[in-house]
């Protein structure tokens, strides 16, 4: 039996379940952009070490566990370009999504299900998502199109 992935929006929190070229297993991430290219959705995530990547819904299912929580402090973030994204990360704009983890010996700083809290700001409940299609390559193409790269 499979469970539906919660809907993803800007500010959605995730934890990586597999390592990739940009994230380590167990690394926390926050969605900073939701996009569509040719009617196919994609999701850009920034990880706590400052690395970022785009994910199709299939990639999300393969690499991320969406917690179902939205960091309210990040819900209004608008990505203009990756240079600004990196500057915002370096200037702690995403700190609310990545608060310090409590020590393993702390038993009072866990949620009702025993998980460490991810965001110190109020969280918004999310609806279940429907079947959707996407591609990480579409994200790269969209980025190039928005930045004007690859055009003659």
N, C-alpha and C positions, 0 to 999 in steps of 0.2 A: 504494500500500500504506500502511495506517495502522498506527501502533503503539499498543498499549494504554497507557492512563494508569495509572501506579502507584496502588495503593490510597492513600487519604488518611486520615490520622489526626491527632489533636492533635500538633503538633510537626513535621508534614510541611513541607518547605521547597519554595518555588516561586519562579519568576522570571516577571515579567509579559512577555507577548509583544505586547500591545496596550495602548494608553492607554485609560483610562476616567475617570470622574469622581473616582475615588479612588486610582488608581495610574498611574504613568508607565511607559513601555516600559523594560524592563530592571530595574525596581525589584524588590527581594527581598521575599518575604512568608513568613509562617509561619501555619499553620493553628492557630487557638486554640479552635475549637469544631467538632464534627461533630454535626449534628442531623437529625431527621426530622420531617416534618409530613405527616400523611396517608399515611405509607408512602413518601414521597419524600425522598431524602437531600439535605442541603445542607452547605456547608462555609464557615465564617467564617474570613477571613484578615485578619491585621494586616500592614500594609506598613511598611517601614523608616522612612518619614516620619511614622508614627503614624496614618495613615488606615486605615480598615477597611471591609469589606463582606462580604456573604454571596454565595455562588456555588452554582448548581446544577451538576451534572456537565457539562451542555452549556456553561454559562458558563466552567467550568474549562477545557474544551477550547478555547474561543474566546479566553480572556484569559491563561491561565497555562500555564507548563511546569512540571509537578511534577518535581522533581529525583530523586525516589525515595529521598531521604534524610530522616531524622527527627532533629531536634535533641533529643537526650536530655534536655537541661536544660528543654525546654518540654513534653515528652511528658505531664507530670502537671498541666499548667495547667488550671484550672477557671474558666471565665468565669461571673461572677455577674451582671454588668451592664456596659454600655458605659462608664459613669462610672468604674467600677473598672478596666476595661480601659485607659482613657486614663491613669489614675493609674499603673497598673503600667508602661505604656510610658514615661511621663515619669520614673519612678523606675528605669528601665533594667532592668526585669524581663525584657525580651525581648532584651537585649544579646547573649546567647549565639547567638541566631539571626541577628543582624546585626553580626558583627565587622567592624572596619574593613577596607575593600578594599585589597589590596596595590596599589602603584603599577603602572602599565602597563609600566614599565621593569624590574620585578622578574620574573626568569625562574625563580626557585627556589621561588616560592610558588604553584605551580599543582598541580592534581591530575593523575592519569595521563592524562586526556583533554584536558588543557590548560585546564580551567576553574578559576577562582579558587575556593578553598574558601569555603563559605557559613557553616558552623557549626564552631566550634572544639571542640565536644563530640563524643563517640562517636556514630556514626550507626548506625541499625538498618536492615537491608535490608527492603524492602517487597514484598509480593506484588502480582501484576498484578490490576487491578480488573475486575469484570464490567460488563456493560451496566447502567446505572442511570439514573433519571430524577429531575429536581428543578427548582426554580425559585427565582430570587433573590427573587421576590415572596413565596414561601412563607417565606423567611427573615424578611422584614419582618413578615409576619403572625404568625409564631411569636414574634418579639421582642415585638410588641405584646401578644400573649396572655400571655406570661410576665410582662410588666411591668404588666399590668392596664389598659393603655391601650385605648381603643376599646370598652370595656365600659360598658354603661348602668348 
